[in-house]
Amino acid sequence: MIKRNCLVHEPGIAIEALASALDPERKPPFKGDILDLLEWATKDVLEMRQQLETERMRLAACGVVALSNTPESAAKARDMLPDYRSASCDDVARAVDREMELRQQLAAALAACKQKDEALEAAHNGLRWWMDAFPLHVTEADNEEMLKLVKALTIQPDDSALKAWLGEPAGEVKKHTGSLKDMAIIVWSGEQPAEGTKLYSPKGLK
């Protein structure tokens, strides 16, 4: 720290300068003495600290809401004081709602695929039994139908669409080194993922 010896010959000028630093839009002159100015500065600093703490909690709320992606955990995470809710937090909540809705749609689609597979399997087994039992009655149409059933059973849902939606990793979980460079703060609602876990930013979620 640099030590300075400063003599103020005109206290009024110094008070005006400090008052202008606290409120550049004020109209001079400052009405009060140095103690009034210090009281004002102290109050201003306390207000800024409170605002900073509120913004820190809003940021933490965004992280908690982002990772609460089940109906139960989402309801619990979104139960917060009004001061900690922000437009960004609402955007995150809507993105999580879309994720949960898509996951429900995926589960329903997989269940429907399973039911269709069971029906196809039954049709395949029935046709196979008939072709084995009555080979002389098997026609070309029967063979084509059997081929269609075999091909249909080999088609299974994969994760190619999911991979295309996720895209490339947008980040990676690393230990905090103490440096603030290129650092983002994320608050985990559960156990923190292991170091090296990839983080994604799915397409269409902003």
Secondary structure, DSSP 8 states (H G I E B T S, - for coil): --------S-HHHHHHHHHHHH-TT--SS--S-HHHHHHHHHHHHHHHHHHHHHHHHHHHHHHHHHH--SHHHHHHHT---GGG--HHHHHHHHHHHHHHHHHHHHHHHHHHHHHHHHHHHHHHHHHHHHHHH-GGG--HHHHHHHHHHHHHHH----SHHHHHHH-S--EE-----S--TT------SSS---TT-EE---TT--
